[in-house]
């Protein structure tokens, strides 16, 4: 089977928490200035009205049921805007015909600027043996990766890896190979799931040090918002995946604001899921069946995220 004809099932997964350390939507004129975007001009975001038209016209199944309202709800405790049930799942086109490549727009050169443009090797010099999301999100991630993302006998690549891959130890043992690629050697050597690891800055060198058709699964956890070359990295992920392989991208609404790219800090959760879908579709990695799933914990009649 040729590389061009491979079919890969993709899950773009978002984990959303109401307790936000640094909200992505607090971008200011300073952020626009330092990321190269003009003041008093919104960050790029797709016209979601025409985006929804494409979805309804492109897939008759969607037209037979009510489309979820394109709205956000404010968390009563924090005031942070959070997506309503079904919004994340509806953010990815079922039919990409007619969807323009946002990375070919006039603003493409400014999309991946950051407040802190210094080399990431400086930022990651010291190990951080802490979780960057809350305990509930860690449980959700670990359960999802251990029960859905990885199957017995899989060979796994954990991109942007650290001291944990959020996988049950017994599940990790059933993998035939569990490679990690990250920024800090002390973190990687503490990761008990890994059978091998490599230190590499993907923002400096997006070329993955693995052969074609090497892995059944590629994971990218809580890091897609920091990649300045996401299309190149995901194209490489497509190269190293076996035919029928899967890529799982998990992200939250917590981040290091200074290191996140401009396209991320100036957008909401729905845009984030849409952008990741666009990364996969337009990167040239030959991905198919790109879908999004909201793993948030919701409670009450209004199904608020907690």
N, C-alpha and C positions, 0 to 999 in steps of 0.2 A: 504494500500500500504506500503510495507516495505521500510526502509531507503535505502537499496541497489538498489531498483528499481525506485527510484525517478528520474524524468527528470527535470533538471533546465536549464533555458536559462541564459547564462552568457554573459555579455558585459564587455570586458576589454577595457577601454576607455583611450585614451591618448590625452592630450591637450598640444600642443607644441607652445612655443612663441619664437620669435627671440631675444627678449630682455632678456638676461639671467643674473641673478644676480651672481650665482655660477655654472659654467658649470660642469657637471658630468665628462667630459672627461679630466679634468686637473690633474688627478692622477699622482703622481710622485713617485720616489723611496721612499720618506718618507712615502707616503700613503701606498705603498706596505709593507714597513717595519712595520708600526704601525698596519696594518690590518693582518699581519702574512703571507703575500705573499712574495716570494723571489724576490730580486731585479733582474732587467733585464729579467724578465719573464712575458709574458702577463697575464693579468687576464683571467680566464676561459671564453670562449665564444664558442658557438656551431659552428660546421662546417656548415655554411649556405649553401654551395654547396650541400652537401648530404641532408641537410634539405629540400632544394627545390626539389631535386629528389624525396624525400618521398611525397611531396605535389603533384607533377605532376603524379606520378605513382599511388598514393592512391586515386585520385579523377579525373575521366575522364573529368569532366566538366572543370577543370582547364586546361587540356591539349588542349581544343578546342579553347582557346583564348590566345593571347600573354601574357606571364608572365611579369609583370612589372620589369624593370631593377633594379637590386639590387644595388642601388647607393644612395649617399647622395649629397646634394647641399650645398654650403657654402653661408651663408647670406652675402650679399655684404657690409653691415654696420658693422656687428660684427665679421664676419669670422667663426661663429659657424656653424657646420655641421647640416643640417636639412634633414629629409627624403623627398623623392619625393612623389607625389600623388600616393596612392595605396600601398606604401611600408608597412605602419603600418598594414593595413588590411591583407597583404600577409605574415605577420610574424607568424601567428598562423597556425599550421597544421590542415587541414581538416580531416586527418586520422592520428591518433597517433600510429598506428601499426608500430613497428620498431623504434620509437623514444626513444632513451635511456634517462634514468633519469639522468639529469646532477648533481643532488644532491647526487648521489651515486658514484661520481667520486673521484679520489685521492685528489682533491683539495677542497672537500666539506667542510672540517673543517675550511677552511680559507675564505669561501665565505661571511660569515656574520660577519666578524670582522669590527670594526669601528675605525676611528681616535680617537674619544673621547669615551672611553669604560666606562666612569663613569656612575653611575646610572641615568636613564632618569628623575627620580624624582627631581634631582638637576637641570637639564637643564630646566625643565618645572615648576620650583618653582614659578616664576613670570608669571602672565598672559600676553599674547600678543594679544591685541585687534587690530590686523592689518591683512590684507590679505597678503598671501605669494606668490601670483601670480599677474600679472598685471590686470588692469580693464577689458580688453577685455576677458581674460581668466575667470574672475569672471562671466561676463555676459554669456559666453558660458556654463559654468558649471551650473549656476542657471537655464538657459533655458532648458538644457538637463535633469537635475534632475527633474525639475518641469513638463516637458511635456512628457518625455520618461521613466525615471527611476521609478517614483512613480505614481501609479494609485489610483483613489478615493477608499477609504475603505481599503487601504493597511496598514499593521502594519510594521513599519520601524525600523531598527537598524542602527544607524550611528556610525560606529567604528572609533576610533581615532578622536572623535568629539572635537569641540572647541566652540567658541562663535557664530559661524555660521554654518549652514548645507547647505548653498547655495540652498535654496528652497523658492519658493514663499510662502508668509504667508497664502494665501488662500488654496494652495495645502496642506500645512502642516496641516491646520485645518481639511482637509478631511481625514487625516490618522486616523485610529482607535487607533493607538499607535505610538509614535515616541520616541524611547529610544536612549540615547546618552551615549557612553562610551569613556572617554578621560582621560587626565592627570592632568587637572587643574580645581578645583572646581569653581573658580571665573569665568573662561571662560564658563563653562558649565551652570552655573546658569543664565548667560546673554543670552543664546541661546533660543530665543522665540519659536522656532519650537519644542523644546523638551517637552514631557509630563513627562519625568523622566530621570534621569541621574545617572551615576556611575563613580567614579574615580578608574581607574585600569591601571597599567603598564603592557601592554601585552608582553613586552620583559622580564618581570619578572614572570608573570603568564598568560599563554595563554588560560587558561580555562575561558570560558565566563559564567557569572553568570545568565544564562537564561536557561529555560527548552527546551527540544526538541520541534521542530515544532512550534516555537513561532512567527516567522516573515515571512512576504511575501517578504520583500526586505532587503538586507544588503548593506549599502554604506560604501566605504572606500575611502576617498578623500585625495589626496596629502600626503599620509602617508605610502604607501606600501614599499617605499624605506628605511624606518627607522625601519622596523620590523626585528628583529634578529631571530625570530621564525615564519616566514611567513607560512610555511606549517602547523604548529600546529594551528595557528590562523585561517587559511582558512578552515582547517578540522573542527574546532569548529563552524565557520560560517555555514558550511554545516549542522552541527548537529542542529543548532537553526532555520534553514530555514524550512518552511513548504514544503510539496510536491508541486512541480511546482514553488517554490520560485526562486528569482533572486538575484544575487550579482553583484554590479556595482563597479568597481575599477577604479578610475580616478587618473591620475598622469601627471606631467608636467616635463619639463627639468630644473626646478628650484629646489634647495634643500639647506638644511643646510649640507654642505660638511662633517663637522666633525661628524655628526650623521647618515649619510647614510651608508649602508652596502657596503662592498668591491665589491660584485658582481654587484652593481649598479654603483658605481663611476668609475669602469673600463670598462663600456659598453656604447654603443650608443643607440639611441631611438629604433631602431629595436630590439636590444637585450633586452631592457627593456620590450617591449611588449611580446617578446618570453618568457622571464623569468616569467612574470606574468602568462602567459598561462601555463607554466610548473608548477608553484606553484599550480594552480587550478587542473591541470590534475593529478599530482603526490602526492597531499596532502592526498588522501584518502577520500575526501569529496563527492565523487560520482557526480562530476559536469559533465554536458554534454553541447554540443553546445557552446564551448568556442570560442568567436570571438573577434576581435579587431576593433576599429573604431577611425579614426583620426578626431578630432573635430576642428582642426586648421583652422584659417581664412586664406584663400589663395586668392591672387589677381594677376592680370596680365596674360599675355599669358603663362608665365612659371609657373603659379600657385604657386608662392613663398609664404611661410608662413610669415605672418605679425603679 
